[in-house]
Amino acid sequence: MLDDYATNYLKSFDRLALAISGGRDSMALLHWFCQNFSKDKFFVITVHHNLRGDEGRRDRDFVVDYCKSQGVNCKVYEEDIPAFCKEGGYTVEQGARIRRRQIFATTVQDGQAQRVVTAHHAQDQVESILMHVFRGSGIRGLTGMSLDDKTILRPMLQVSREQVEEYINVNSIPYVDDSSNDSDDYTRNKLRLQILPLIRQVYGGVDNNILRLSERAKETCDYIDKNSRNYLIKQGEAFISIKVLQTDRAIATNTVINAVDEISTRVDLTQKHIDSILALIDKRSGASVNLPFALTAHRQGGFIVLSKLKSVAYSGVIEGYGDYDLGECILKISKDCVGKLRCDFDKLCGAEIRNRKDGDIFKRYKGATKNLGDYLTDIKVPKRSRENIVVLAKDNVVYALPQYEIADIVKIDNDTKNIAYMAIIPKN
């Protein structure tokens, strides 16, 4: 089923994970692996989305049982996609895709497998390219899905749907049908079931023509991509010089796309979004635009900064020495010298751990009293970062900003009996 190039490429990896849903295409892929690879070289991932009730559970169990019969390890992910979509503001189609991609990325990042292999074939590629075009993608959208994006490996992109069906029939491979594939509630299904059949009636060779166009677009994009890596990643943000974005437009556009890929799972950026980012070149420092999936872009001096926003809510009270949970980080209050900030521990006790609020005031150590927002402006904290600043306060009086400095009210003096050192450190 797979050509020599795809087969040899797969064999260059020591450990692979197969994303198997139980459908025809993925079962053909799993069968081919079972025939051509040692069972210790791969395992199966199946994602139960909790979207289709009994049918979804049937598909999950089908994959698990088939893997048992073949002696293949199978890892099941039980996901509440409706809740995930509600929380993130996604459509079901978007949310399911994003969550799967997150699972695949974690699988590779944690070292469980070098790649996650999917069963996307040539017709899937045609659909993806057209969806990119209809959404307003730039030239990169014409390239469609890549063979290997360093997380997902798609060895069947040169295999037609007819070849998959033939392989299934010749080898009598069992599979299950996903009834949602026949629903026109999903964008891709409308394209597959309604739009593409009409196009094929008029243009008989349209699939091959689109795939050839994709190959030419990839050649062009590969060349441009080599010259579109001039940006800096710093603390999870991408800094792109204004001078870079004022050069050739193709270079500027692809630099933005590459930078987004560095800080986030690929999102649905259209040319409209990219144009809004480039428009910041002519804006004052501090101007910003919101992008899909919690991405934002800001003008900051001579740079455009791309950020993935994470809203974190802090809570708690300083009651003693120890570690205080901040989500991905820990606020460590210690008797030992663990951080650059130190203060009078007894004065700090009772302070609330929270996010900043309107009306907060801050008197710097040996400095003037100011509105907290004015203080943050003085020390050049970008507005995008201010919502996640850790504040230790009593009422509206800020006692300490562990990321920056202490307030005068908790300074060490001749009456200090107990000293506290503070630092914010990653949990890992």
C-alpha positions in Angstrom: 0.0 0.0 0.0 2.8 2.4 0.8 5.6 3.2 -1.7 9.3 2.5 -1.0 10.0 6.1 0.0 7.3 6.2 2.7 8.2 2.7 3.9 11.9 3.5 4.3 11.1 6.8 6.0 9.0 5.1 8.6 11.7 2.6 9.2 14.1 5.4 10.1 12.3 5.8 13.4 12.8 3.6 16.4 9.3 4.1 18.1 6.1 5.3 16.5 2.5 5.9 17.7 -0.4 5.2 15.4 -3.5 7.3 15.7 -6.3 4.8 15.1 -10.0 5.6 15.1 -11.3 2.3 13.9 -12.4 3.7 10.5 -11.4 2.2 7.2 -8.3 4.3 6.5 -6.8 4.0 9.9 -7.4 0.3 10.1 -5.7 -0.2 6.7 -2.7 1.7 8.2 -2.7 -0.4 11.4 -2.9 -3.7 9.4 0.0 -2.6 7.2 2.1 -1.8 10.2 1.3 -5.2 11.8 2.5 -6.9 8.5 5.6 -4.8 8.1 6.9 -3.8 11.5 7.9 -5.5 14.7 5.2 -5.0 17.4 7.8 -3.4 19.7 8.4 -0.6 17.2 4.9 1.0 17.5 1.8 1.3 19.6 -1.7 2.7 19.1 -3.4 5.8 20.4 -7.2 6.0 20.2 -9.1 9.1 21.3 -12.6 8.8 22.6 -14.2 12.2 22.1 -17.4 11.5 24.0 -19.4 13.0 21.1 -21.3 10.0 19.7 -22.6 8.1 22.7 -22.8 4.3 22.2 -21.3 4.5 18.7 -18.2 6.3 20.0 -17.8 3.7 22.8 -18.2 1.0 20.2 -15.4 2.4 18.0 -13.1 2.7 21.1 -13.7 -0.9 22.1 -13.3 -2.1 18.5 -9.8 -0.6 18.4 -8.9 -1.9 21.8 -10.1 -5.4 20.9 -8.3 -5.5 17.5 -5.0 -4.4 19.1 -5.3 -7.2 21.7 -5.9 -9.7 18.9 -2.7 -8.5 17.2 -0.6 -8.2 20.3 -0.3 -4.4 19.9 -0.2 -2.0 22.8 -3.1 0.5 22.8 -3.4 3.7 24.8 -7.0 5.1 25.2 -7.6 8.8 25.8 -11.0 9.6 27.3 -11.8 13.2 26.4 -14.8 15.5 27.2 -14.7 17.4 23.9 -18.0 19.2 24.5 -16.7 20.7 27.7 -13.3 21.5 26.0 -15.1 23.3 23.2 -17.3 25.2 25.6 -14.3 26.3 27.7 -12.2 27.4 24.7 -15.0 28.8 22.6 -14.4 26.3 19.7 -16.8 24.6 17.4 -16.9 20.8 17.9 -14.9 20.3 14.7 -12.2 22.8 15.9 -12.1 21.5 19.4 -11.7 17.8 18.5 -8.9 18.7 16.1 -7.1 20.9 18.6 -7.3 18.4 21.5 -6.1 15.5 19.3 -3.2 17.7 18.2 -2.4 18.5 21.8 -2.4 14.8 22.7 -0.1 14.0 19.7 2.3 16.8 20.7 2.5 15.6 24.3 3.2 12.0 23.1 6.2 13.2 21.1 7.4 15.8 23.6 7.3 13.3 26.5 9.4 10.8 24.5 6.7 8.1 24.2 7.2 8.1 20.5 9.2 10.0 17.9 6.2 10.7 15.8 2.4 10.1 15.7 1.4 8.4 12.5 -2.0 9.2 10.9 -3.9 7.7 8.0 -4.5 10.9 6.0 -4.5 10.0 2.3 -4.5 11.8 -1.1 -8.2 12.8 -1.0 -7.8 14.1 2.5 -5.0 16.3 1.2 -7.2 17.6 -1.6 -9.9 18.5 0.9 -7.4 20.2 3.2 -6.0 22.4 0.4 -9.5 23.5 -0.7 -10.5 24.3 2.9 -7.4 26.5 3.2 -8.2 28.3 0.0 -11.8 28.9 1.0 -10.7 30.2 4.4 -8.5 32.8 2.8 -5.1 31.1 3.3 -1.9 32.4 1.7 0.3 30.4 -0.6 1.4 28.1 2.3 -2.2 26.8 2.5 -1.8 25.4 -1.0 0.9 23.0 0.3 -1.7 21.2 2.4 -0.5 18.7 5.0 3.1 17.8 5.2 4.6 14.3 5.3 6.3 15.1 8.6 5.8 18.2 10.7 8.0 16.8 13.5 4.9 15.7 15.5 2.6 14.1 13.0 3.8 11.7 10.2 1.5 11.1 7.3 2.9 8.3 5.1 -0.3 7.8 3.1 -0.5 11.2 1.4 0.3 9.7 -1.9 -2.2 6.8 -1.5 -5.6 7.3 -3.1 -8.9 6.4 -1.5 -9.4 3.7 -4.2 -6.0 2.1 -3.2 -7.1 2.1 0.5 -10.4 0.4 -0.4 -8.6 -2.2 -2.5 -6.2 -3.0 0.3 -9.1 -3.3 2.8 -11.0 -5.7 0.5 -8.0 -7.9 -0.5 -6.9 -8.4 3.1 -10.5 -8.6 4.6 -9.6 -6.0 7.2 -12.5 -5.2 9.6 -13.4 -1.6 10.4 -16.2 0.5 11.7 -18.2 3.3 10.1 -18.4 6.7 11.8 -22.0 8.0 11.2 -20.8 11.6 11.7 -18.9 11.3 8.4 -22.3 11.4 6.7 -23.5 14.5 8.5 -23.4 17.9 6.8 -23.1 19.6 10.2 -19.3 19.6 9.7 -17.4 21.8 7.2 -15.2 19.1 5.9 -18.1 16.8 5.3 -20.0 19.4 3.3 -16.9 19.8 1.1 -16.5 16.0 0.7 -20.1 15.1 0.2 -21.5 18.1 -1.6 -19.0 20.5 -3.1 -16.2 18.2 -4.4 -18.6 15.9 -6.3 -19.9 18.9 -8.2 -16.4 20.1 -9.0 -15.4 16.7 -10.2 -18.4 16.6 -12.6 -17.0 19.7 -14.3 -13.3 19.0 -14.0 -12.6 15.3 -14.2 -9.0 15.4 -13.2 -9.3 18.0 -10.5 -7.8 15.9 -7.6 -4.6 15.3 -9.5 -4.4 18.9 -10.6 -4.8 20.2 -7.0 -2.1 17.8 -5.8 0.3 19.0 -8.5 -0.4 22.6 -7.6 0.4 21.6 -4.0 3.8 20.3 -5.0 4.6 23.5 -6.9 3.5 25.6 -4.0 5.6 23.6 -1.6 8.7 24.2 -3.7 8.1 27.9 -3.5 7.3 27.9 0.2 10.4 25.8 1.0 12.5 28.5 -0.6 10.8 31.3 1.2 10.8 29.5 4.5 14.6 29.3 4.5 14.6 33.1 4.5 11.8 33.6 7.1 13.3 32.5 10.4 14.6 35.9 11.6 12.8 36.2 15.0 13.6 35.6 18.6 11.6 33.4 21.0 11.8 34.7 24.6 9.8 33.3 27.5 7.3 31.8 25.2 6.8 34.9 23.1 8.0 35.6 19.5 9.7 38.9 18.9 9.9 40.0 15.2 11.8 43.1 14.3 9.8 45.8 12.5 12.7 46.0 10.0 12.2 42.3 9.1 8.5 42.9 8.5 9.2 45.9 6.3 11.1 43.8 3.8 9.5 41.7 1.0 5.9 40.9 1.8 6.3 37.1 1.2 9.1 37.0 3.7 7.2 39.1 6.2 4.1 36.9 5.9 6.0 33.6 6.3 8.0 35.0 9.2 4.8 35.6 11.1 3.5 32.1 10.3 6.8 30.5 11.4 6.8 32.5 14.6 3.2 31.5 15.4 4.2 27.9 14.9 7.0 28.3 17.4 4.8 29.4 20.3 1.5 27.6 19.6 -0.1 24.6 18.1 -1.0 25.6 14.5 -4.1 27.8 14.5 -6.3 28.9 11.6 -4.5 32.0 10.6 -5.9 33.6 7.5 -4.4 36.3 5.3 -6.8 38.7 7.1 -5.2 37.9 10.4 -1.7 38.2 9.0 -2.6 41.6 7.5 -3.9 42.8 10.9 -0.5 41.8 12.4 1.5 43.6 9.7 -0.7 46.7 10.2 0.8 47.1 13.7 4.0 48.3 12.0 2.3 51.7 11.5 0.7 51.8 15.0 2.1 53.3 18.2 3.8 51.1 20.8 1.2 49.2 22.9 -1.3 48.7 20.0 -2.5 45.1 19.7 -4.8 42.8 17.8 -6.5 39.6 19.0 -6.0 36.4 16.9 -7.6 32.9 17.0 -7.2 30.7 20.0 -5.9 33.2 22.6 -3.1 34.5 20.4 -2.4 38.2 20.4 0.1 40.5 18.6 1.4 43.7 20.1 3.6 46.5 18.9 6.5 46.9 21.4 9.1 49.5 20.4 10.9 48.2 17.4 9.2 44.8 17.5 5.9 43.0 16.9 5.5 40.5 19.7 3.3 37.4 19.3 1.9 35.9 22.5 -0.2 33.0 23.6 -2.4 34.3 26.4 -3.0 32.2 29.5 -5.3 33.7 32.0 -4.3 32.5 35.5 -6.3 33.2 38.6 -4.3 33.3 41.9 -5.7 32.7 45.3 -4.5 32.1 48.9 -3.1 33.8 51.9 0.5 34.0 53.2 0.2 32.1 56.5 3.8 30.8 56.9 6.9 29.7 55.3 6.3 27.2 52.5 5.2 26.8 48.9 2.1 28.4 47.4 0.5 27.0 44.3 0.3 29.4 41.3 -0.8 27.0 38.6 2.3 26.2 36.5 4.6 27.8 39.1 5.1 28.0 42.8 5.6 31.0 45.1 8.3 29.9 47.5 8.4 31.8 50.8 11.5 30.6 52.7 13.9 31.3 55.5 16.7 30.4 53.1 18.1 32.6 50.4 16.1 31.2 47.5 15.3 34.4 45.7 16.6 37.9 45.1 13.7 39.5 47.1 13.6 39.5 50.9 11.3 41.2 53.4 10.0 41.3 56.9 8.1 38.0 57.2 5.8 39.1 60.1 4.6 42.1 58.1 4.0 40.0 55.1 1.9 37.4 56.9 -1.8 37.6 56.2 -1.3 39.1 52.7 -3.6 37.8 50.0 -2.2 36.1 46.9 -4.2 37.4 44.0 -4.2 39.1 40.6 -4.1 42.8 40.4 -7.2 44.9 40.8 -8.4 48.3 39.9 -7.5 50.7 42.7 -4.3 48.9 43.8 -1.6 51.2 45.2 2.1 50.4 45.5 4.7 52.3 47.5 8.1 51.3 46.2 10.9 50.4 48.6 12.2 53.9 49.6 10.1 55.3 46.8 6.8 57.2 46.1 3.3 55.8 46.4 1.7 55.2 43.0 -1.3 53.5 41.4 -0.1 50.0 40.5 -0.8 50.5 36.8 1.4 53.6 36.8 4.2 51.7 38.5 4.0 48.9 36.0 4.2 51.5 33.2 7.3 53.0 34.8 9.1 49.7 34.9 8.0 48.9 31.3 5.8 45.9 32.0 3.8 45.2 28.8 0.1 45.5 29.2 -0.4 41.9 27.9 1.6 40.6 30.9 -0.1 42.6 33.6 -3.2 40.4 34.1 -1.0 37.5 35.2 1.2 39.4 37.6 1.3 37.9 41.1 0.2 40.4 43.7 0.6 40.1 47.5 -1.7 42.6 49.1 -4.0 43.5 52.0 -7.1 45.2 50.8 -5.9 47.6 48.0 -2.4 48.0 49.4 0.2 46.0 47.6 2.8 44.5 49.9 5.0 42.7 47.3 5.2 41.9 43.6 7.3 38.7 43.7 8.3 39.0 40.1 9.6 42.6 40.6 10.1 44.1 44.1 8.7 44.5 47.6 6.8 47.5 48.9 8.3 49.8 51.5 5.7 48.6 54.0 7.4 45.2 54.4 11.0 46.3 54.3 13.5 44.9 56.8 14.3 47.3 59.6 15.7 47.3 63.1 12.5 45.7 64.5 12.5 42.8 62.1 12.6 39.4 63.8 12.0 37.0 60.9 13.2 37.4 57.4 11.4 35.9 54.4 13.0 35.3 50.9 10.6 34.9 48.0 10.8 33.6 44.5 8.5 32.3 41.8 9.8 29.0 40.3 8.4 26.5 37.8 6.9 23.4 39.2 9.2 21.2 37.2 
